[in-house]
Amino acid sequence: MTEQIRDQILKVRDSGLTNMFNTGAVQWIASQMGLTELVDYLDGDNTREYAHFILTGEG
């Protein structure tokens, strides 16, 4: 996971608009915010790494 992806995840989290485990909503919000790298990241096979980051802050 890149620093850019981490920053974009945190931007969505800080918006408070969704449960961060609802990846579909996270993807939609990221799209609305212009965070295309995060949208693409969640489209890939990265759910395990994403969940680990959400749970631990490590990634």
C-alpha positions in Angstrom: 0.0 0.0 0.0 1.4 3.3 -1.0 1.5 6.5 1.1 -1.0 8.1 -1.4 -3.5 5.2 -0.8 -3.1 5.6 2.9 -3.8 9.3 2.7 -6.8 8.8 0.5 -8.3 6.2 2.9 -7.8 8.6 5.8 -9.6 11.4 3.8 -12.6 9.2 3.3 -12.5 8.1 6.9 -12.3 11.7 8.1 -15.4 12.6 6.1 -17.4 10.4 8.4 -19.8 9.5 5.6 -19.6 5.7 5.9 -18.5 2.6 7.8 -15.0 2.0 6.4 -15.7 -1.7 6.1 -18.4 -0.9 3.5 -15.9 -0.9 0.6 -18.6 -0.2 -2.0 -19.5 3.0 -0.2 -15.9 3.9 0.4 -15.3 3.4 -3.3 -18.3 5.6 -4.2 -17.2 8.4 -1.8 -13.6 8.2 -3.0 -14.9 8.6 -6.6 -17.0 11.6 -5.6 -13.9 13.1 -3.9 -11.7 12.5 -7.0 -9.6 9.9 -5.2 -9.1 7.7 -8.3 -6.1 5.9 -6.9 -8.2 4.6 -4.0 -11.1 3.6 -6.3 -8.6 1.6 -8.4 -7.0 0.1 -5.4 -10.3 -1.2 -4.0 -11.2 -2.6 -7.5 -8.1 -4.7 -7.3 -7.4 -7.7 -5.0 -6.4 -5.6 -2.0 -9.3 -6.2 0.5 -7.1 -8.1 3.0 -4.5 -5.4 3.0 -7.2 -2.7 3.2 -8.9 -4.4 6.1 -5.6 -4.8 8.0 -5.0 -1.1 7.6 -8.5 -0.2 8.8 -8.1 -2.4 11.9 -4.5 -1.7 12.8 -3.4 1.5 11.1 -0.5 -0.4 9.7 0.0 -1.0 6.1 
